[in-house]
Amino acid sequence: MRIAMIGTGYVGLVSGACFSEFGIDVACVDKDATKIARLKAGKIPIYEPGLEELIERNAAAGRLAFGRSHAEPEPRHLLRAQALQDRLHSAVPPRASARARP
């Protein structure tokens, strides 16, 4: 199975790392080029216990990759996920939405 995780915030990054730990090929994509460059360099923008180790282990194993858009030749997982329509989307209402307010 292959999953493309769109967005590398708390939900996307943690979910992607956890899915990859189960042996699933995961591509985490984000429009923020700086964030993707930092993730590729092993710099994790959020703290969750054990997250850094999960990301390091699964990226090294080739199960977790980061990219900026579907047009990049990397990550390979995203291109395959796109072709097969194996995608996981997390929907978050925009901040201006009344549902997004506490």
N, C-alpha and C positions, 0 to 999 in steps of 0.2 A: 504494500500500500504506500502511496505517496500523498503527502499533504502540502499544500501551499498555504502558509499562514500570512495573511495580509495585515501588516502592522506589527511592530515590535515593541509595543508598550507592555504594561504589566500582564495583560491577558495573552497577547500574541507570543511574547517571548517565553513566558513561563510555560504556556501550553505547548509551544513548539519544542522546547527542551524536554518536557515530560513525554510527549509523543515519541520523540526520537529515542528516548531511553527504552521505550518498549520495542525498538527495532524498526520503527517506521521512518522512511525517508521524509525529511521535513525541510522545506524551503521557507525561510522567514523573509518577507519582503517589506520594505518601508521606503517611502519617498524621500526621507531625510538621509542625504548622502553622508553626512558627518556621522550620524548614528550607525549606519551600516559599516562605514570604515572602522569605527571604534569596535563594533561587534566582531568584525573580521580579525581585528588585532587582539581580541580576547578581553576587551574592556567592557564590562557589563554595566549598563546605565542604571540599574535598579538593584536593590538588595532583597533577596529571598534566601533563607538558609539552604545551602547546598546547590544553589542555582549555578554559580560559577563553575563548580566541578562538573555538573551535568552538561553544561554547554561545552566546556573544554573536552570532556571525554567523547561526546557525541559528534562534535565537529571534527575531532581527530580521527574518529572512526568513519567519517564520510556520511553520517546519517543526518547531520544538521548543517545547513548552509545558509548564507545570508546574501541578499542581493537587493538592488534598488528598484528594479522593474522587471517585468516579464520579458523585455526586449534584450536583457543582458544574456550573454552566452552562459553565464553562471548565475545562479546555481543550477546545476543539471536537474535537480529534483523538480524545480518549478516548471521547466519545459516539459518534463514527462507528466507532471500533474495536470498541466494545462491541456495536454493532448488527451488525457483520459478523463478529464473533468472531475478529478478527485480533489475537491477543495473544501476547506473549512473556513467559513466566514464568521467573524464575530461582529454583530451589529450593535452599535452604540449610538443612541440618539444624539444629534448635535446639541451643543451647549445651549443654544437659543431655544431649544424645545422645552416645553413645560414639563415633559416627562423626565428631563435630565436634572431638574431642580429637586433638592431634598424636600 
